[in-house]
Amino acid sequence: MDVVVIETDQLGDRSYLVHDGTVALVIDPQRDTDRVEAAARDAGVTITHVAETHIHNDYLTGGLELARTHGASYLVNAADPVKFERQPISDGETVRVGALTVKAVATPGHTHTHLSFIVDDGGQQAVFSGGSLLYGSVGRTDLVGAGDTLGLTHDQYSSVRRLAGEAEPGAALFPTHGFGSFCSSGPASGAGSSTIGEQLASNHALTDPDEDHFVRELIANLTAYPSYYAHMGVTNAAGPGPADLAVPESLDADELVRRLEAGEWVVDLRRRVAFASSHLRGSASFEYGTNFSTYLGWILPWGEQLTLVGTRDDVERAIRDLSRIGIDAPDAALGTDPHSLAPRAALASYPRVGWDGVMAGRDPQDTVVDVRRADEYAASRVAGAVNVPVHELLHRLAELPDGKLWVHCTSGYRAGIAASLLQRAGRDVVHIDAEFDDAGSAGIPVDSIPVDSAPAPAAPPA
């Protein structure tokens, strides 16, 4: 048995191509299925089966389209109320994929109908655990609904123990979440691989003998997750269509100006340094990188037309990333010089400083705005700073005091987004583009609480 890992760093997830050298099973594919098909071609195998561990909350699946394209069996829990044809599979049932035996194991917790799959090849085992057992932790249990969280957390505790008991200690573990995904709970372990035996020795869900303590701790440490998750499960149950990854024709200057003047969402993909220096007035800064699609999908109003501004390569990558979360058919203006893209458009800029610049230039009457999540702010914060998480900013603009706003986050990325949104709303802003951990050494007064009292983040912040 060979397992090919297909990383989606942008969402902190993994998909898998599992094969015997001839035929293959794909587990939890993302919507841009060309990556899976390339992996199958490279391995010289035919995709005959596609399986979902659960109806995903954080991305749109490519499973249905992949199964249709390849005439493959699509294994989806018989209990999932989907609106498409699938091969229903239930707890304890097995399927043959060439030389491989695939066993479904019910592991409710992340969702009510979550399945894990134990794949056996003549005694060699691999466990594909989706959002159940992760490296060092488990999938979060609050995505179905607040009223389900307590019961699902108890289910998660029992499920991972059952799964670990059904697999061999030497079985390799392959979770879908846990690599920065907000579908994870607790701190990321940082591990790139693991076995069931290693998790039995180190995973708090398997080592904590007190179920009630585990449940209280997990629920207490659950933090905010992206708002676009609300749209993923519904679309996945209906069956997403194929991703359109084509780069559209570049808008002409007049149309770009019209969109800016109409207040439409024009998203600048350049680095935040370049944006702060000069940009089209009314545009928003979402620097292209690993966190791009998560924060854009979390912050901007759902379903509104987007225009992406940047290099062709960045626009092409952004379109792929956005397709994974159901944001389709953005328009584009290709180029990096704001004046050349729209000579008639007004340009804007704002100051960008480090913590030394805050010490030197901030008036005591100015406000420091912390756009990190509430749990990050609670653990440690600039004294006197106002906390408005960046994902809440558009809805809470009226809460911010008058005067100049000095905006920071953990590394400068979220603060760059926030500064652009605040300026777009007519505010006077300064972007603090610096590591929060360096604030104290620069002389900035910082309030904090003990580490063991601070909530653990669900995913690495940016």
Residue pairs with C-beta under 8 A, 6 or more apart in sequence:
1 18
1 19
1 20
1 99
1 100
1 119
1 121
1 124
1 126
2 18
2 19
2 20
2 21
2 43
3 16
3 17
3 18
3 126
3 172
3 174
4 16
4 17
4 18
4 19
4 39
4 43
5 14
5 15
5 16
5 174
6 14
6 15
6 16
6 17
6 29
6 30
6 35
6 36
6 39
7 14
7 179
8 14
8 15
8 30
8 59
8 324
9 179
9 180
9 290
10 290
10 291
10 292
10 293
10 294
10 321
10 324
11 30
11 58
11 59
11 180
11 181
11 293
11 294
11 324
11 325
12 177
12 178
12 179
12 180
12 181
12 182
12 183
12 184
12 459
13 28
13 30
13 58
13 59
13 176
13 177
13 179
13 181
13 183
14 28
14 174
14 175
14 176
14 179
15 26
15 27
15 28
15 29
15 30
15 36
15 176
16 26
16 27
16 28
16 128
16 174
17 24
17 25
17 26
17 36
17 39
17 40
17 43
17 45
17 47
18 24
18 25
18 26
18 27
18 97
18 100
18 119
18 126
18 128
19 25
19 40
19 43
19 45
19 98
19 100
20 45
20 97
20 98
20 99
20 100
20 121
21 43
21 44
21 45
22 45
22 46
22 98
23 45
23 46
23 47
23 48
23 49
23 97
23 98
24 40
24 43
24 45
24 46
24 47
24 48
24 49
24 97
25 47
25 48
25 49
25 50
25 51
25 97
25 100
25 102
25 119
26 36
26 40
26 47
26 49
26 50
26 51
26 63
26 66
26 72
27 50
27 51
27 52
27 53
27 117
27 128
27 174
27 176
28 51
28 52
28 53
28 56
28 61
28 63
28 128
28 130
28 176
29 36
29 50
29 61
29 62
29 63
29 66
30 59
30 60
30 61
30 62
30 324
31 59
31 60
31 61
31 62
31 65
31 240
31 242
31 243
31 323
31 324
32 62
32 243
32 245
32 320
32 323
32 324
33 62
33 65
33 66
33 69
33 242
33 243
34 245
36 47
36 62
36 66
37 47
37 66
40 46
40 47
46 70
47 66
47 70
47 72
48 70
48 72
48 73
48 97
48 98
49 72
49 73
49 74
49 75
49 95
49 97
49 102
50 63
50 66
50 67
50 70
50 72
50 73
50 74
50 75
51 63
51 74
51 75
51 76
51 89
51 102
51 117
51 128
52 61
52 63
52 74
52 75
52 76
52 77
52 115
53 114
53 115
53 116
53 117
53 128
53 129
53 130
53 131
53 132
53 176
54 77
54 110
54 111
54 113
54 114
54 115
54 130
54 131
55 80
55 82
55 111
55 113
55 233
55 236
55 237
56 232
56 233
56 236
57 111
57 143
57 183
57 229
57 232
57 233
58 177
58 181
58 182
58 183
58 226
58 229
58 232
58 325
59 232
59 324
59 325
60 232
60 235
60 236
60 240
60 323
60 324
60 325
60 326
61 236
61 240
62 240
62 243
63 74
63 76
64 74
64 84
64 239
64 240
65 240
65 241
65 242
66 72
67 73
67 74
73 87
73 95
74 84
74 85
74 86
74 87
75 86
75 87
75 89
75 95
75 102
75 104
76 82
76 86
76 87
76 88
76 89
77 88
77 89
77 90
77 104
77 113
77 114
77 115
78 88
78 89
78 90
79 90
79 112
79 113
80 113
80 237
81 237
82 237
82 238
82 239
83 237
83 238
83 239
84 238
84 239
87 95
89 95
89 104
89 115
90 104
90 106
91 104
91 105
91 106
91 115
92 103
92 104
92 105
92 106
93 103
93 104
94 101
94 102
94 103
94 104
95 101
95 102
95 104
96 102
97 119
99 121
99 122
100 119
100 120
100 121
101 119
101 120
101 121
102 117
102 118
102 119
103 117
103 118
103 119
103 120
104 115
104 116
104 117
105 115
105 116
105 117
105 118
105 162
105 163
105 166
106 114
106 115
106 159
107 114
107 115
107 116
107 129
107 130
107 132
107 133
107 159
107 160
107 162
107 163
108 114
108 152
108 155
108 156
108 159
109 131
109 132
109 138
109 139
109 141
109 152
109 153
109 155
109 156
109 157
109 158
109 159
109 160
110 130
110 131
110 132
110 138
110 139
110 140
110 141
110 143
110 152
110 156
110 177
110 183
111 131
111 143
111 144
111 152
112 144
112 148
112 152
112 155
114 130
114 131
114 132
114 139
114 159
115 130
116 127
116 128
116 129
116 130
116 132
116 133
116 163
117 127
117 128
118 125
118 126
118 127
118 128
118 166
118 167
118 171
119 125
119 126
119 127
119 128
125 167
125 168
125 170
125 171
125 172
126 171
126 172
126 173
126 174
127 133
127 163
127 167
127 171
127 172
127 173
127 174
127 196
128 174
128 175
128 176
129 160
129 163
129 173
129 174
129 175
129 176
130 139
130 175
130 176
130 177
131 138
131 139
131 140
131 175
131 176
131 177
131 183
132 138
132 139
132 156
132 159
132 160
132 163
132 175
133 160
133 163
133 164
133 173
133 175
133 199
133 203
133 205
133 206
134 175
134 177
134 178
134 184
134 189
134 203
135 173
135 175
135 178
135 188
135 189
135 191
135 194
135 199
135 203
136 178
136 186
136 187
136 188
136 189
136 191
136 199
136 202
136 203
136 204
137 178
137 184
137 185
137 186
137 187
137 188
137 189
137 203
137 204
137 205
138 156
138 160
138 185
138 186
138 203
138 205
138 218
139 156
139 175
139 177
139 178
139 183
139 184
139 185
140 182
140 183
140 184
140 185
140 222
140 225
140 458
141 148
141 149
141 152
141 153
141 155
141 156
141 185
141 218
141 219
141 222
142 148
142 149
142 152
142 219
142 222
142 225
143 183
143 225
143 229
143 233
144 152
149 219
149 222
150 215
150 219
153 214
153 215
153 218
153 219
154 211
154 215
156 205
156 218
157 205
157 211
157 214
157 215
158 211
160 203
160 205
160 206
161 205
161 206
164 196
164 199
164 200
164 206
167 196
168 196
169 195
169 196
169 197
169 200
170 195
170 196
170 197
171 195
171 196
172 193
172 194
172 195
173 193
173 194
173 195
173 196
173 198
173 199
177 183
177 184
178 184
178 188
178 189
179 188
180 188
180 290
180 459
180 460
181 459
182 225
182 226
182 229
182 294
182 458
182 459
183 225
184 458
184 459
185 218
185 221
185 222
185 458
186 204
186 218
186 221
186 456
186 458
187 456
187 457
188 459
188 460
199 206
200 206
200 207
201 207
204 214
204 217
205 214
208 214
208 217
220 455
221 455
221 456
221 458
222 458
223 373
223 374
223 375
223 455
223 457
223 458
224 373
224 374
224 375
224 389
224 391
224 458
225 458
226 294
226 297
226 298
226 391
227 297
227 298
227 302
227 391
228 297
228 298
228 302
228 325
228 326
231 302
231 326
232 325
232 326
235 326
240 326
243 320
243 323
243 324
243 328
244 323
244 328
244 329
245 316
245 319
245 320
245 323
246 319
247 312
247 315
247 316
247 319
247 332
247 334
248 329
248 330
248 331
248 332
249 332
250 332
250 333
250 334
250 335
251 259
251 307
251 331
251 332
251 333
253 341
253 342
253 343
253 344
253 345
254 344
256 266
256 280
256 307
256 309
256 333
256 341
256 342
256 345
257 342
257 344
257 345
259 266
259 307
260 266
260 280
260 281
260 282
260 283
260 342
260 345
261 282
263 282
264 304
264 305
264 307
265 284
265 300
265 301
265 304
265 305
265 306
265 307
266 280
266 282
266 283
266 284
266 307
266 309
266 333
267 283
267 284
267 286
267 296
267 300
267 306
267 307
267 308
267 309
267 330
268 275
268 279
268 280
268 283
268 284
268 285
268 286
268 309
268 310
268 420
269 286
269 287
269 288
269 292
269 308
269 309
269 310
269 311
269 314
269 315
269 318
270 279
270 285
270 287
270 288
270 309
270 310
270 314
270 336
271 287
272 285
272 287
272 352
272 412
272 413
272 416
272 431
272 433
273 352
273 433
274 336
275 285
275 287
275 416
275 420
276 285
276 349
276 350
276 351
276 352
276 416
276 419
276 431
276 433
277 349
277 352
278 338
278 339
278 347
278 348
278 349
279 285
279 338
279 347
279 348
279 349
279 420
280 309
280 338
280 341
280 342
280 345
280 346
280 347
280 348
281 345
281 346
281 347
281 348
282 346
282 348
282 424
283 309
283 420
283 424
284 300
284 417
284 420
284 421
284 424
285 416
285 417
285 419
285 420
286 292
286 295
286 296
286 417
287 413
287 416
287 417
288 310
288 314
288 317
288 318
289 413
290 462
291 413
291 462
292 318
292 321
293 318
293 321
293 322
293 324
293 325
293 327
295 390
295 391
295 413
295 414
295 417
295 462
296 322
296 327
297 322
297 325
297 327
298 391
299 390
299 391
299 393
299 394
299 417
299 421
300 306
300 394
301 394
305 330
305 331
306 322
306 327
306 330
306 331
307 330
307 331
307 332
307 333
308 314
308 315
308 318
308 319
308 330
308 331
308 332
308 333
309 332
309 333
309 335
309 341
310 318
310 334
310 335
310 336
311 334
311 335
311 336
312 334
315 332
315 334
318 330
319 330
322 328
322 330
333 341
333 342
335 341
338 345
338 347
339 347
348 423
350 419
350 423
350 429
350 430
350 431
351 357
351 361
351 430
351 431
352 430
352 431
352 433
353 361
353 430
353 431
353 432
353 433
353 434
354 432
354 433
354 434
354 438
354 442
355 432
355 434
355 438
355 439
355 442
355 443
355 444
356 442
357 430
357 432
358 368
358 406
358 430
358 432
358 442
358 444
359 442
359 443
359 444
361 430
362 368
362 406
362 430
363 404
365 403
366 403
366 404
366 405
366 406
367 386
367 400
367 401
367 403
367 404
367 405
367 406
368 382
368 384
368 385
368 386
368 406
368 407
368 408
368 432
369 385
369 386
369 387
369 388
369 400
369 405
369 406
369 407
369 408
369 418
369 422
370 377
370 381
370 382
370 385
370 386
370 387
370 388
370 408
370 409
371 387
371 388
371 389
371 390
371 393
371 407
371 408
371 409
371 414
371 415
371 417
371 418
372 387
372 389
372 390
372 409
372 410
372 414
372 436
372 461
373 389
373 457
373 461
374 387
374 389
375 454
375 455
375 457
376 410
376 457
376 461
377 385
377 387
378 449
378 454
378 455
379 448
379 449
379 451
379 454
379 455
380 436
380 446
380 447
380 448
380 449
380 454
381 387
381 446
381 447
381 448
382 408
382 439
382 444
382 445
382 446
382 447
383 444
383 445
383 446
383 447
384 445
385 408
386 400
386 401
388 396
388 399
388 400
390 409
390 414
390 415
390 417
390 418
390 421
393 418
393 421
393 422
394 421
397 422
397 425
397 427
400 422
400 427
403 428
404 428
404 429
404 430
405 422
405 427
405 428
405 429
405 430
406 429
406 430
406 432
407 415
407 418
407 419
407 422
407 429
407 430
407 431
407 432
408 415
408 432
408 434
408 436
408 439
409 415
409 418
409 436
409 461
409 462
410 435
410 436
410 461
410 462
411 435
411 436
411 461
411 462
412 431
412 432
412 433
412 434
412 435
413 462
414 461
414 462
415 431
415 432
415 433
416 431
416 433
419 429
419 430
419 431
422 429
423 429
434 442
439 446
440 446
